[in-house]
């Protein structure tokens, strides 16, 4: 989808924004025993540092690795586009969920002897939500928004360039 570095940055920001807000609301609801209005301020507060961490982790570390792993399994342009998208999304969540769970465990629990167990528990709680949210909601939403921002502009410019003059 992204065709240059600027578009990659925009796509990553959008994906991180929607993933982080959903996961922060999810985790706040786990802590509070259910989703309520009280979860929103907590999620927004935590977004201040989780969003930049997510962007840096994703853009500089996990996305290049996820692309390499995913495209060793599927080939864009050869395999069905839906299959390529699902594999790419699944690999990304498989890398990002443990990474972001690491950051969250470190920030909220600190380093202790129980850190590995707390981190694994965080991954186990977050992975199903992250995968489902990514595949069924966040991924399609962000691809639609991204397409609206970039692809349609290109199509409109192309159409305007090749429009027949009226007589």
N, C-alpha and C positions, 0 to 999 in steps of 0.2 A: 503493500500500500504506500508507505512513504517513499518518495522518489529522491530525496536529498536530505542532508543533515538537519536543516531547519524543520522539515516535515517530520523527521524522526524524533526530534526534540518535542514538537507539538504533540505527536501521537503518544509519546511516552508520558508527557505531563498529563494528558487527558486520561490515559489508562491508569496511571498512579493515583490521580485525583479520585476517580470513581472506585478503584479498588480499596484505597486507604479509607475513604469515608465509610464504605460498607463494612470493612473489616473492623474498623474502630467502633462502629455502632454495634456490630455483632459481639465483639469482646466486652463492650460496656454492658450489653444486655446479659451476657453470661455472668458477669460479676454482680449485677443488680438483680438477677433472678428473673429477668424478662425485659423485653423492649418497652421503654416508656419515654416520656418527654425528658426525664432526668438523664437519659443516656446521651442526648444530643449535645449539651454543653461539654460533657466529658469527652465525647468523640471529637468535637471541634477543637478543644484544648490540646488533645494529644496529636491532632493532625499537624499542628505547628512544627513538630519535629519529626513525625513519622513520614509525612509527605516528602520532605527533602531527602530523608534517608532512603525512602523507597525509590525516588528518582535516581539518586546516585548509584544505589545498588543495582537497579534495573538497567539504566542506560550504559553504565561503564563496565559492569561485571556480567550480569546474568543474561541480558538480551543477546550479546554476541555469542555467548556459550549456548543459550537455548536455540538460537538460529542454527548454529553448527550441528548440534545434536539432532534437532528436528529435521533438518534438511539432509542428514545422513540416512534418515528413515523414509522421507517422502521427497518428491521432486515437484516444485511448483511448475505449472505449465504441462506437466505430464500426468500427475495424479489429480484426482478430482479436487477442486478448490475447497470444498467443505472438509474433506479428509485432511488436506494440508493445514487448514485453519485449526481443526481440532487437535492435530498432533502438535502444532506450534503452541497453541494455548496450553495444552496439557503439559508439555515440557517446561514452558515458562512458569506455570504454577508449581510444578514439581521442584523447581529451583528457587523461585521467589518465596514460597511459603516457608520453607526452613530458614531462609536468610532473614526474612522479616520477623519470623518468630524468634530467631536468635537475638535480633536487635531489641524486640519487645521484652524478652526475658531478661536481657542484660539491663535495660533501662528500668524496668519495674521490679525486678527481684535482685539485681546485682549478682556478683560472683560469689558463689558458695559451693560447698560440697554437693548440694542438691541441684546445682545449675543444670547438669545434663538431664536429670529427670524432669525438671521444670520445663526445659526447652523441648524435650520430646513430647511432653504432655501438651504444650502449647501448639506444636506442629500437629499433633493428632486431633486437637480440637478445631484448629483453623483450616486444615487441608480440605475437608469435605465442603465447607462453606466457600472457601476460596475457589475451588475447582468449579463448583456449580455456579457461583456468581459470575466467574469469568466466562464460562461457556454459554450460559443461558441468558445472561443479562448484560454484564459490563462489556464483554467483547463485542457483541452486536451493537450495543449503544455507541461505544467509542468508534467503531468502524463506520457507523452511520454518520456520526458527527464529523468525523474526519473527512469522509466522502463529501459531506455537505460543504465543509470548509475549503477543500482543495480540488477534488475531482470535478465537481460541477462547474467550478470557475474555469477549469481548463476546457471542459466541454462547451461552455458558453462562449469562451473566447474563440474556440475553433469554429463554432456555429456562426458567430458574428463575422468571422473572417471569410467564410465560404458562402455567406448568404447571397442569394441572387438579388440584384437590384430590381426595384419595382419600376415598371414602365407606365 
